[in-house]
Amino acid sequence: MVKEFTEEDEALLSELGVEVETKKQAARTPREERIIAGFEEIQRFVEEHGHPPSHGEDRDIFERLYAVRLDRIREQSECRELVEPLDHQGLLEGSYQPPTADDEELDDDAILAELGIEAETPPITELKHVRSSAEKKAAEEVANREKCEDFETFKPLFEQVQNELDSGLRETRPFEMKAEIQQGRFFIVGGQKAYVAEMGELTITEQGRTDARLRVIFDNGTESNMLMRSLQRALNKDEAGRRITEPTAGPLFSDQTIDGDEASGTIYVLRSKSDHPVVAENRDLVHKIGVTNMSVEKRIAGARLQPTFLMDDVEVVATYELYNINRTKLENLIHRIFEPARLEIEIMDRFGRPVVPREWFLVPLFVIDEAVEKIKDGTIADYRYDPQAAALSRRA
Protein backbone atom coordinates (compact mmCIF):
# COMPACT_ATOMS: atom_id res chain seq x y z
CA MET A 1 0.00 0.00 0.00
CA VAL A 2 1.34 3.44 -0.95
CA LYS A 3 1.16 5.94 1.89
CA GLU A 4 -0.24 9.42 1.16
CA PHE A 5 1.84 12.10 2.88
CA THR A 6 0.17 15.20 4.35
CA GLU A 7 1.73 18.65 3.90
CA GLU A 8 3.02 18.45 7.50
CA ASP A 9 4.64 15.07 6.79
CA GLU A 10 6.30 16.43 3.67
CA ALA A 11 7.59 19.49 5.51
CA LEU A 12 9.09 17.31 8.26
CA LEU A 13 10.72 14.93 5.75
CA SER A 14 12.08 17.92 3.86
CA GLU A 15 13.79 19.22 7.02
CA LEU A 16 15.32 15.75 7.50
CA GLY A 17 16.70 15.89 3.97
CA VAL A 18 14.34 13.25 2.59
CA GLU A 19 12.87 13.96 -0.82
CA VAL A 20 9.23 13.06 -1.28
CA GLU A 21 8.05 12.02 -4.70
CA THR A 22 4.87 13.93 -5.42
CA LYS A 23 2.13 12.89 -7.78
CA LYS A 24 1.83 14.94 -10.89
CA GLN A 25 -1.56 16.59 -11.26
CA ALA A 26 -3.49 15.02 -14.09
CA ALA A 27 -3.53 17.20 -17.17
CA ARG A 28 -6.84 18.82 -17.95
CA THR A 29 -8.81 17.74 -20.97
CA PRO A 30 -9.24 20.18 -23.86
CA ARG A 31 -12.89 20.60 -22.84
CA GLU A 32 -11.93 21.50 -19.27
CA GLU A 33 -9.40 24.03 -20.56
CA ARG A 34 -12.12 25.61 -22.74
CA ILE A 35 -14.52 25.83 -19.79
CA ILE A 36 -11.87 27.49 -17.60
CA ALA A 37 -10.86 29.91 -20.36
CA GLY A 38 -14.53 30.78 -20.97
CA PHE A 39 -15.11 31.42 -17.27
CA GLU A 40 -12.03 33.65 -17.09
CA GLU A 41 -13.44 35.73 -19.97
CA ILE A 42 -16.61 36.23 -17.90
CA GLN A 43 -14.48 37.27 -14.91
CA ARG A 44 -12.64 39.84 -17.02
CA PHE A 45 -16.01 41.24 -18.16
CA VAL A 46 -17.09 41.62 -14.50
CA GLU A 47 -13.81 43.32 -13.55
CA GLU A 48 -14.20 45.79 -16.43
CA HIS A 49 -17.93 46.56 -16.08
CA GLY A 50 -18.55 46.02 -12.35
CA HIS A 51 -21.51 43.63 -12.78
CA PRO A 52 -22.20 40.09 -14.01
CA PRO A 53 -23.30 39.69 -17.65
CA SER A 54 -27.07 39.98 -18.19
CA HIS A 55 -29.60 38.76 -20.75
CA GLY A 56 -31.72 41.08 -22.88
CA GLU A 57 -31.74 42.44 -26.41
CA ASP A 58 -30.67 45.85 -25.11
CA ARG A 59 -27.38 44.32 -23.97
CA ASP A 60 -24.14 44.12 -25.91
CA ILE A 61 -23.83 40.88 -27.89
CA PHE A 62 -20.70 39.86 -25.97
CA GLU A 63 -22.49 40.42 -22.65
CA ARG A 64 -25.38 38.24 -23.82
CA LEU A 65 -22.90 35.57 -24.91
CA TYR A 66 -21.22 35.61 -21.50
CA ALA A 67 -24.60 35.52 -19.73
CA VAL A 68 -25.65 32.34 -21.55
CA ARG A 69 -22.22 30.79 -20.99
CA LEU A 70 -22.42 31.58 -17.26
CA ASP A 71 -25.87 29.93 -17.12
CA ARG A 72 -24.39 26.76 -18.59
CA ILE A 73 -21.53 26.67 -16.10
CA ARG A 74 -23.89 27.26 -13.16
CA GLU A 75 -26.25 24.49 -14.29
CA GLN A 76 -23.76 21.68 -14.88
CA SER A 77 -22.23 20.34 -11.67
CA GLU A 78 -18.98 19.23 -13.31
CA CYS A 79 -18.45 22.75 -14.68
CA ARG A 80 -19.26 24.37 -11.33
CA GLU A 81 -16.78 22.12 -9.51
CA LEU A 82 -14.10 22.85 -12.12
CA VAL A 83 -14.23 26.67 -11.83
CA GLU A 84 -15.38 27.04 -8.22
CA PRO A 85 -11.80 27.49 -6.85
CA LEU A 86 -11.39 30.44 -9.27
CA ASP A 87 -14.70 32.13 -8.42
CA HIS A 88 -13.46 35.04 -6.26
CA GLN A 89 -16.31 37.23 -7.55
CA GLY A 90 -19.14 34.96 -6.36
CA LEU A 91 -20.49 34.44 -9.88
CA LEU A 92 -21.62 30.87 -9.26
CA GLU A 93 -23.93 31.92 -6.43
CA GLY A 94 -26.11 34.20 -8.58
CA SER A 95 -29.49 33.26 -9.95
CA TYR A 96 -29.75 32.10 -13.53
CA GLN A 97 -32.38 31.42 -16.15
CA PRO A 98 -32.93 27.75 -17.12
CA PRO A 99 -31.23 27.01 -20.46
CA THR A 100 -33.36 26.36 -23.49
CA ALA A 101 -30.93 23.96 -25.13
CA ASP A 102 -29.78 20.47 -24.16
CA ASP A 103 -27.10 19.97 -21.49
CA GLU A 104 -24.41 19.34 -24.07
CA GLU A 105 -21.59 21.87 -24.23
CA LEU A 106 -22.40 24.79 -26.52
CA ASP A 107 -19.71 26.56 -28.49
CA ASP A 108 -19.90 30.29 -29.20
CA ASP A 109 -21.63 29.81 -32.56
CA ALA A 110 -24.35 27.70 -30.93
CA ILE A 111 -24.87 30.29 -28.21
CA LEU A 112 -25.13 33.04 -30.82
CA ALA A 113 -27.68 30.97 -32.71
CA GLU A 114 -29.68 30.61 -29.49
CA LEU A 115 -29.64 34.39 -29.20
CA GLY A 116 -31.04 34.66 -32.71
CA ILE A 117 -27.81 35.90 -34.31
CA GLU A 118 -26.00 34.21 -37.17
CA ALA A 119 -22.23 34.10 -36.71
CA GLU A 120 -20.07 34.42 -39.80
CA THR A 121 -16.62 33.00 -40.27
CA PRO A 122 -14.70 35.32 -37.87
CA PRO A 123 -14.56 34.05 -34.24
CA ILE A 124 -16.86 35.63 -31.66
CA THR A 125 -14.10 37.81 -30.22
CA GLU A 126 -13.71 39.48 -33.61
CA LEU A 127 -17.40 40.32 -34.13
CA LYS A 128 -17.79 44.08 -33.99
CA HIS A 129 -20.51 46.67 -34.42
CA VAL A 130 -23.29 44.10 -33.84
CA ARG A 131 -26.22 46.12 -32.51
CA SER A 132 -29.77 45.10 -31.74
CA SER A 133 -32.71 47.08 -33.12
CA ALA A 134 -33.31 48.45 -29.62
CA GLU A 135 -29.73 49.72 -29.42
CA LYS A 136 -30.00 51.35 -32.82
CA LYS A 137 -33.24 53.04 -31.80
CA ALA A 138 -31.63 54.34 -28.60
CA ALA A 139 -28.67 55.75 -30.54
CA GLU A 140 -31.03 57.45 -33.00
CA GLU A 141 -33.04 59.04 -30.17
CA VAL A 142 -29.90 60.40 -28.52
CA ALA A 143 -28.66 61.77 -31.84
CA ASN A 144 -32.05 63.29 -32.69
CA ARG A 145 -31.69 66.63 -30.90
CA GLU A 146 -33.12 70.06 -31.41
CA LYS A 147 -31.91 73.51 -30.47
CA CYS A 148 -32.89 74.37 -26.88
CA GLU A 149 -34.67 77.72 -27.23
CA ASP A 150 -34.49 78.52 -23.49
CA PHE A 151 -30.92 77.27 -22.96
CA GLU A 152 -29.98 80.50 -21.12
CA THR A 153 -32.18 79.19 -18.27
CA PHE A 154 -30.10 76.03 -17.96
CA LYS A 155 -26.64 77.38 -18.77
CA PRO A 156 -25.96 78.56 -15.16
CA LEU A 157 -26.80 75.04 -13.92
CA PHE A 158 -24.15 73.47 -16.14
CA GLU A 159 -21.59 76.09 -15.05
CA GLN A 160 -22.38 75.43 -11.39
CA VAL A 161 -22.07 71.66 -11.84
CA GLN A 162 -18.67 72.08 -13.53
CA ASN A 163 -17.46 74.30 -10.67
CA GLU A 164 -18.63 71.70 -8.15
CA LEU A 165 -16.84 68.96 -10.08
CA ASP A 166 -13.65 71.02 -10.11
CA SER A 167 -13.86 71.65 -6.35
CA GLY A 168 -14.68 68.05 -5.49
CA LEU A 169 -18.22 68.71 -4.22
CA ARG A 170 -19.49 66.47 -7.02
CA GLU A 171 -17.96 63.41 -8.63
CA THR A 172 -18.58 61.33 -11.73
CA ARG A 173 -19.35 57.68 -11.11
CA PRO A 174 -20.25 54.74 -13.36
CA PHE A 175 -23.90 54.57 -14.36
CA GLU A 176 -25.44 51.42 -12.87
CA MET A 177 -29.24 51.48 -12.55
CA LYS A 178 -32.21 52.97 -14.38
CA ALA A 179 -33.46 54.23 -10.99
CA GLU A 180 -30.61 56.77 -11.08
CA ILE A 181 -32.40 58.58 -13.93
CA GLN A 182 -34.57 61.15 -12.15
CA GLN A 183 -35.64 64.72 -12.78
CA GLY A 184 -32.90 67.14 -11.75
CA ARG A 185 -30.03 64.65 -12.22
CA PHE A 186 -26.95 65.20 -14.37
CA PHE A 187 -25.15 62.65 -16.56
CA ILE A 188 -22.32 62.52 -19.07
CA VAL A 189 -23.19 60.79 -22.35
CA GLY A 190 -21.54 61.10 -25.73
CA GLY A 191 -18.92 63.39 -24.18
CA GLN A 192 -21.53 65.98 -23.11
CA LYS A 193 -23.23 66.81 -19.85
CA ALA A 194 -26.94 65.98 -19.90
CA TYR A 195 -29.56 67.40 -17.51
CA VAL A 196 -32.94 65.72 -16.97
CA ALA A 197 -35.09 68.86 -16.91
CA GLU A 198 -38.48 67.15 -17.06
CA MET A 199 -39.77 63.64 -16.50
CA GLY A 200 -43.24 62.56 -17.62
CA GLU A 201 -45.55 60.05 -16.02
CA LEU A 202 -44.22 56.52 -15.65
CA THR A 203 -45.76 54.02 -18.08
CA ILE A 204 -45.57 50.23 -18.47
CA THR A 205 -44.28 48.86 -21.76
CA GLU A 206 -45.59 45.75 -23.51
CA GLN A 207 -42.70 43.85 -21.94
CA GLY A 208 -43.84 44.95 -18.47
CA ARG A 209 -41.02 47.47 -17.97
CA THR A 210 -41.35 51.00 -16.65
CA ASP A 211 -40.57 53.92 -18.93
CA ALA A 212 -41.16 57.67 -19.13
CA ARG A 213 -40.71 60.50 -21.59
CA LEU A 214 -37.87 62.89 -20.65
CA ARG A 215 -36.82 66.36 -21.62
CA VAL A 216 -33.02 66.19 -21.60
CA ILE A 217 -30.91 69.35 -21.99
CA PHE A 218 -27.30 69.06 -23.20
CA ASP A 219 -24.50 71.50 -22.39
CA ASN A 220 -24.00 72.32 -26.10
CA GLY A 221 -27.40 74.06 -26.21
CA THR A 222 -29.45 71.20 -27.66
CA GLU A 223 -32.24 69.10 -26.18
CA SER A 224 -34.01 65.79 -26.80
CA ASN A 225 -37.40 64.41 -25.80
CA MET A 226 -36.17 60.85 -25.37
CA LEU A 227 -37.51 57.90 -23.42
CA MET A 228 -35.93 56.99 -20.10
CA ARG A 229 -34.94 53.57 -21.41
CA SER A 230 -33.23 55.21 -24.39
CA LEU A 231 -31.07 57.30 -22.08
CA GLN A 232 -30.36 54.19 -20.02
CA ARG A 233 -29.20 52.27 -23.11
CA ALA A 234 -27.07 55.19 -24.29
CA LEU A 235 -25.34 55.41 -20.90
CA ASN A 236 -24.77 51.65 -20.79
CA LYS A 237 -23.33 51.58 -24.30
CA ASP A 238 -21.06 54.60 -23.80
CA GLU A 239 -17.79 53.43 -22.21
CA ALA A 240 -17.30 56.97 -20.92
CA GLY A 241 -20.94 57.34 -19.82
CA ARG A 242 -21.19 58.53 -16.21
CA ARG A 243 -23.64 59.88 -13.67
CA ILE A 244 -22.76 63.04 -11.77
CA THR A 245 -23.31 62.76 -8.03
CA GLU A 246 -25.22 65.19 -5.89
CA PRO A 247 -23.08 67.83 -4.08
CA THR A 248 -22.95 65.87 -0.82
CA ALA A 249 -21.54 62.42 -1.44
CA GLY A 250 -21.09 61.42 2.21
CA PRO A 251 -18.01 60.32 4.17
CA LEU A 252 -15.05 58.61 2.60
CA PHE A 253 -14.53 56.27 5.54
CA SER A 254 -16.62 55.82 8.63
CA ASP A 255 -16.76 53.62 11.70
CA GLN A 256 -20.44 54.49 11.99
CA THR A 257 -22.80 54.71 9.04
CA ILE A 258 -25.40 57.43 8.60
CA ASP A 259 -28.88 56.69 7.32
CA GLY A 260 -28.75 56.71 3.55
CA ASP A 261 -25.04 55.82 3.34
CA GLU A 262 -24.35 53.17 0.72
CA ALA A 263 -21.66 50.62 1.48
CA SER A 264 -19.06 50.70 -1.28
CA GLY A 265 -16.59 48.02 -0.24
CA THR A 266 -13.37 47.43 1.62
CA ILE A 267 -9.71 48.36 1.20
CA TYR A 268 -7.65 45.29 2.12
CA VAL A 269 -3.93 44.89 2.77
CA LEU A 270 -2.47 41.40 2.39
CA ARG A 271 0.84 39.74 3.18
CA SER A 272 1.95 36.79 1.05
CA LYS A 273 3.03 33.39 2.36
CA SER A 274 4.90 32.71 -0.87
CA ASP A 275 8.42 31.26 -0.68
CA HIS A 276 9.52 33.33 -3.70
CA PRO A 277 12.99 34.68 -2.76
CA VAL A 278 12.01 38.35 -3.15
CA VAL A 279 8.91 37.87 -1.00
CA ALA A 280 10.66 35.73 1.62
CA GLU A 281 13.47 38.27 2.04
CA ASN A 282 11.05 41.19 2.47
CA ARG A 283 8.12 39.46 4.15
CA ASP A 284 7.18 42.42 6.41
CA LEU A 285 7.37 44.97 3.58
CA VAL A 286 5.69 43.21 0.65
CA HIS A 287 1.97 44.07 0.71
CA LYS A 288 -0.88 43.73 -1.74
CA ILE A 289 -3.30 46.68 -1.59
CA GLY A 290 -6.68 46.23 -3.20
CA VAL A 291 -10.34 47.21 -2.99
CA THR A 292 -13.27 44.77 -3.14
CA ASN A 293 -17.07 44.95 -2.94
CA MET A 294 -17.33 41.50 -1.34
CA SER A 295 -16.04 40.09 1.93
CA VAL A 296 -12.25 39.98 2.04
CA GLU A 297 -12.37 36.30 3.03
CA LYS A 298 -14.32 35.53 -0.12
CA ARG A 299 -12.01 37.68 -2.25
CA ILE A 300 -8.91 35.74 -1.18
CA ALA A 301 -10.50 32.29 -1.40
CA GLY A 302 -8.43 30.10 -3.70
CA ALA A 303 -5.51 32.55 -3.55
CA ARG A 304 -2.96 29.83 -4.26
CA LEU A 305 -4.56 29.30 -7.70
CA GLN A 306 -4.43 32.95 -8.79
CA PRO A 307 -1.32 34.80 -10.04
CA THR A 308 -2.66 38.09 -8.62
CA PHE A 309 -2.05 36.51 -5.19
CA LEU A 310 1.38 35.18 -6.25
CA MET A 311 -0.06 31.64 -6.53
CA ASP A 312 0.05 31.15 -2.76
CA ASP A 313 -1.92 31.73 0.43
CA VAL A 314 -2.12 35.22 1.92
CA GLU A 315 -2.66 36.80 5.33
CA VAL A 316 -5.02 39.75 5.89
CA VAL A 317 -3.13 42.41 7.87
CA ALA A 318 -5.49 45.43 7.58
CA THR A 319 -8.93 46.41 6.27
CA TYR A 320 -10.75 49.75 5.90
CA GLU A 321 -14.49 50.00 5.17
CA LEU A 322 -15.70 52.39 2.43
CA TYR A 323 -18.96 54.31 2.09
CA ASN A 324 -20.32 56.31 -0.84
CA ILE A 325 -17.15 56.28 -2.89
CA ASN A 326 -16.01 54.96 -6.25
CA ARG A 327 -13.95 51.88 -5.43
CA THR A 328 -11.97 51.83 -8.66
CA LYS A 329 -10.93 55.50 -8.44
CA LEU A 330 -9.85 55.08 -4.82
CA GLU A 331 -7.82 51.97 -5.64
CA ASN A 332 -6.13 53.81 -8.51
CA LEU A 333 -5.35 56.72 -6.19
CA ILE A 334 -3.68 54.46 -3.61
CA HIS A 335 -1.70 52.67 -6.29
CA ARG A 336 -0.49 56.01 -7.74
CA ILE A 337 0.71 57.10 -4.29
CA PHE A 338 2.84 53.99 -3.89
CA GLU A 339 3.85 53.65 -7.56
CA PRO A 340 7.56 54.33 -6.74
CA ALA A 341 7.53 51.23 -4.54
CA ARG A 342 5.60 48.90 -6.85
CA LEU A 343 7.05 45.39 -6.70
CA GLU A 344 8.25 44.07 -10.05
CA ILE A 345 7.81 40.31 -9.77
CA GLU A 346 7.00 37.65 -12.36
CA ILE A 347 4.88 34.64 -11.44
CA MET A 348 3.97 31.59 -13.52
CA ASP A 349 0.24 30.88 -13.66
CA ARG A 350 -1.18 27.36 -13.56
CA PHE A 351 -0.66 27.03 -17.33
CA GLY A 352 3.03 27.95 -17.06
CA ARG A 353 2.52 31.42 -18.54
CA PRO A 354 4.42 34.38 -17.01
CA VAL A 355 2.24 36.97 -15.24
CA VAL A 356 3.32 40.25 -13.59
CA PRO A 357 0.89 41.15 -10.75
CA ARG A 358 0.43 44.91 -10.35
CA GLU A 359 -0.97 45.34 -6.82
CA TRP A 360 2.07 44.42 -4.70
CA PHE A 361 4.25 47.11 -3.11
CA LEU A 362 7.37 47.29 -0.95
CA VAL A 363 5.81 49.52 1.72
CA PRO A 364 5.67 49.25 5.55
CA LEU A 365 2.18 48.67 6.92
CA PHE A 366 2.28 51.79 9.11
CA VAL A 367 2.87 53.95 6.00
CA ILE A 368 -0.18 52.42 4.28
CA ASP A 369 -2.22 53.22 7.38
CA GLU A 370 -0.87 56.79 7.37
CA ALA A 371 -1.81 57.20 3.70
CA VAL A 372 -5.36 56.05 4.42
CA GLU A 373 -5.63 58.60 7.24
CA LYS A 374 -4.51 61.37 4.86
CA ILE A 375 -7.08 60.24 2.30
CA LYS A 376 -9.68 60.50 5.06
CA ASP A 377 -8.77 64.07 5.99
CA GLY A 378 -8.30 65.16 2.37
CA THR A 379 -4.60 66.06 2.62
CA ILE A 380 -3.14 63.18 0.58
CA ALA A 381 -2.63 65.44 -2.47
CA ASP A 382 0.08 67.27 -0.50
CA TYR A 383 2.17 64.11 -0.06
CA ARG A 384 4.15 61.60 -2.08
CA TYR A 385 5.81 58.32 -1.11
CA ASP A 386 9.61 58.38 -0.78
CA PRO A 387 10.89 54.80 -1.12
CA GLN A 388 14.38 55.76 0.09
CA ALA A 389 13.03 57.09 3.39
CA ALA A 390 10.14 54.58 3.44
CA ALA A 391 7.83 57.43 4.41
CA LEU A 392 5.33 59.92 3.08
CA SER A 393 6.89 63.31 2.44
CA ARG A 394 5.38 66.68 1.57
CA ARG A 395 5.50 67.63 -2.07
CA ALA A 396 7.85 70.47 -2.88
N, C-alpha and C positions, 0 to 999 in steps of 0.2 A: 504494500500500500504506500502510495506517495503522500508524504505529509505536506499540507498547505501551511506555509509560514505566514504569520500575521506581520503587520508593519513593525510592531515592537520586537518580534523575533528577529526580523531582518536587520533592524537597527543594532540589536545586541550582537548578532553574528558579525556584522560589519565592523564593530568596535574590536572584536576578537580576531579580525583579519580573515574571516571566512567569507568567501564569495558565495552568494546565493543565486542560483540560476532561476531567473524569472521567466514566467510564461509570456510569450509574445501575444499581444492582443490581436484577436482575429481581425483580418482586414474586412472592411465594410464592403458590401455588395455595391455594384453600380447604382442600383435602385435606392439604397440607403444614402449614398452620397448625394443623389439628386434630391432626395427629401430634405436632407440637412441644408444643402445649398439653397433650395427653395425657401426654407424657413428663415435662413439668414437674410435673404432678400427682403422678406416681410419685416424682419427686425430692423433692417436699414431704413425701410419706409417709415416705421414708427419713430425711429430716432430723428429722422429728417422732418416729419410732419407733426409729431407730438400726439398722434392718436392711431389706433389700429385701423386697418383698411376696412371700408364699409361698402355695402351693396348700394345699388341705385343708379339709374341712367344719368343722373346729374353728376356722377363721380367720374374721375379720370379713368380711362380704360385700364391703366396699370393698377390703380387702386382696386378696381373691380376684380381684376385677375388675382391679386393678392388675397382679396377677401374670400373668393371661392377656394383658393388653395389652402387658406387657413382653416376654412370649414372642413376640408378633407382631412387635414392633419388632426384636427380636434376629434373627428368622428372615429377614425381608425386607431384602435388601441396600440398597434405596433408602431404607428407613426408618432403617437403621443409619447410613448416610452422612449423612442429614439431621440426626440428633440427636447424632452423635458429637462435634462440637465443644462441645456443652453437657454432656457426660457427665463431670463432675468427680468423680462418686462411683464410677466404674468399673462401672456397672450393665450395660453391654453385654458385659462380659467374663465374667459369671457363666454358669453352666450353665442350661439351660432344658429344659422338657419339650416334645416335638414337638407341635404343635397338632393338634387333631382335626378342625378345619374346613378349608375351602379357603383358598387364599392371599389371597382377596379381603379388603378392609378390613372389619373388623367394627365396628359401632357398639356402644354400651353395652348396648342391649337384646339384641343378638345374643350378646354375651358372657355376659350374665345367663342367657339361654336355654341356652347351653352349660353353664353351671353348674347348670342344673336349677331356675332360679328365674324365675318370671314377673314381668316388670316391668309396673307399672300406668302410668297416665298421667304421674305426676310424673317428672322427670328423675332420673338415678341419684344425683346429689348431694343430692337431697331425700329419698331413701329412708332411713327411720330405723326402729330397733327390729326389724331383720330378723335373726333368730337361728336358727341351725341347731338340729336336735334335740340334737346333742351339747352345744352351748352351753347349751341350756335344762337338760339333765340336770346339767351341771356346776354351774350356778347353784343348782339344787335341792339338790344334795349339800352345797354350801357353806352354804346356808340351813338345812339339816336338822341342827340341833345339839341336843345334850342337855346337861344340867347336869353339870359335871365334879365328881364326888363327892370326889376327892382333890386339888382345886385348891390347897389350902394347901401341897402339895408343890411345885407349880410357881410359885406366886406370887412367892417370892424370886428365881426365875430372871428373871421379867419385870421385877422392880424393878432387878435388877443390869444387865440389858440397857439399860434406860432410863437408868441412871446412866452407863453406858459410852457411850451415844449423846450424852448431855449433855456429857461430858468430851472427846469426840472419839476415844475408843478404838475405837468402832464407827461405821460410817456406813451410810446407806441408799443402795442403788444399784438401777438398773433391773433387773428380772428378765429374764433372757435365755434360759437353757437349762434343760431338764428335769433335767439332771445336777446342777443346783444344789439340787434337792430331796433332802436327805439327813437321816437321823436326827440330831437335835441342832441343826438349823438353824432360824433365826428368819426370819419374813417379815412383811410388812404387807399385808393384803388386806381389803377392805371397811372400811377405816379402823381395823382392829384388828390387834394383834400376834398372830401365829400361831406356835406352837412345834411342830415335828415330834417328838413324844415317842417314837413307835414306828413302825417301818417293816417290813412283812411281807416275805415272800419275793417276789423278782421273778418275774413271770409274763409269758407272751407272748400277746398278744391275737390274735383272728382275723385282724386286719390285719397281724400280724407286728411289733407294737410292744410295748415293755416297759411293764409297769405293776406296781403294788404297792399293797396296802392300807395306809393310814396311820392313826395315831391323832394327830390334830392338836388341840392345846390352845390356846384363845383367851384373851386377857388379860381378858375379861369374865366368866370363870368357866365357859365352856361348852366343849364338845369335839365333834369329828366324826370318824367313822371313814370317811373319804373315800378315793377312789382317787388315786394320784399324778397321773394325767392330769387329774383333776378339779381338783386344786389348781393344776396348770399352766395350765389353761384360765382359771380364775378370776383368776390373777395376770396373764395376758396380756390379759384383757378389762378389768381394772381399771386405769384411767388412772393412779391413784395407787398401784397395786400395786408393792411394792418387796421386795428381799431385804435382810436386815441382815447386814453383813459380820462376819467373825470379829474379835476384839479387835485382832489385829495385821494391819494392812492393807498393810504394807511401806512403802518409801520413796516420797516424793513425786516427787523427781527423782533420777537416779543416772547417773553416768558408767559404772559397772559394775553389771551385773545380778546378782542373787543367784538361785540355783536356786529355781524356783517363782514368780519374779516374772513378772507378765503385762504385756506391753507394752500401753500404753493409747493412745498417740498422740504427737503433737508440737504444741507451741506454736510458731506461726510469726509473724514480724513482717515485714511487706511495706512497700515504698515504691513509690508509683505513678509511672508515666511519663506520666501524663495531662497534657495542656496546659491543663486547666481553670485559670482564673486563680487561684483560691484554692489549688489544689495547687501550681501553678508558683511562686507567691510564697512558699510555705512548704514547699518540697520536702524539706528535712532534718527537718522536724517532723511532717509528716503521715504517720502509720503505721497500717496495718491490723493488728490483733492478733486472731488466731483460733487454734482448736485443730482438728486433723484426725486421723483414724485411718488415713489413707493417706499415701503419700509426698507431701511438699510440692510437688514438681515436678508430680505428677499433679493435685493439688488446684488448682494455678494454671493448668493447661492450658486454653487457650481463654479466658483472662482478658478479652481485649478484647471478648468477646461477652457478658459477664456484668456487670450493674449493680453487683453486690456488689464487683467489682474496678474500679469506675468506668469500665467499658467501655474499658479500655486495658491494656497490658502492665504487669507489676509486677516488682519486683526483691526477692529474698529477702535481708533484712539480718540476720536472727537466727533461730535455732531452738533449742528446748529439748525434750529427750525426756521422756516421761512413763511412769511405771510404777505399776500398781495404783491408779489414781485415776479418778474419774468426770470424763470430759472436759468434759461440759456444765456441771457445777457449777464446775469450775475456770475455764472460759471466762467464765461469769457473774461469778465473783469478780473476775477481772481487769478486766472491763468496768465493774463497780461502782466499782472503785478509781479508774479514769480517767474516770468519768462526767462530772465537771466540765469535762473537756477534749474531750468527744465532738464530732466535726466534723459540723456541720449542712450538708449539701451535697445538692443535688438533681441526679440524673442521668437522662437519657432512655434507656430501654431500646431494644432494636432495633425495637420496635413504636411508638416515639414516646411511650410512657407514662412519666410522671414516677415515679422511684423514689428513696427516701432510704435509702442504705446506713447500717447502724448500727454497723459495726465499725471505723470510722476515727477516729483521735484525734490532736489536736495535742499530741504529747508527744515530748520528746527520747529518742533510743534508750537513752542511758545510764540514764535514769529507769526505763524499762521493764525493763532488766536489773537495776536495783536492786530493783524490786518483785518480780521473780522470785526473787531471792536471799532476800528477806524472807518470801516464801511458803515457800521451802525450810526456813528456820529457824523458821517458825511465829510470827514477830513481826508479820506484815502487819496484823493486827487493831489494832495500836497506831498505825497510820499512815493518813494520807489524802493525796490529791494536791492540791497548791496550784497552780492554774494561773498565778497571778500571779507566784509565785516559780519556777515550772517545776521543782518539787522535791517529794519526799515530806516531810511534816512530821508530827510526833507529834500525836496527838489530844489535845485539852485534857482 
